[in-house]
Amino acid sequence: MSKNRHLISENLREEIARELGVYEQVKKDGGSWGNVSSKDCGNIVSKAIEIANRAVEQ
């Protein structure tokens, strides 16, 4: 599996990051997600799963 393979779209990831208040760090770092904490990345993934589950239920 490619290391650069993304399971969620960049747009969705950015939208969730904005909602969680993390995207300012990404913008400050020139679009790099490298300084986003593991906890915040986990929160982004959890929110993406929550959104996917809601979509499946509909």
HELIX and SHEET records of a PDB file:
HELIX    1   1 GLU A   10  LEU A   20  1                                  11    
HELIX    2   2 TYR A   23  LYS A   28  1                                   6    
HELIX    3   3 SER A   38  GLU A   57  1                                  20    
END                                                                             
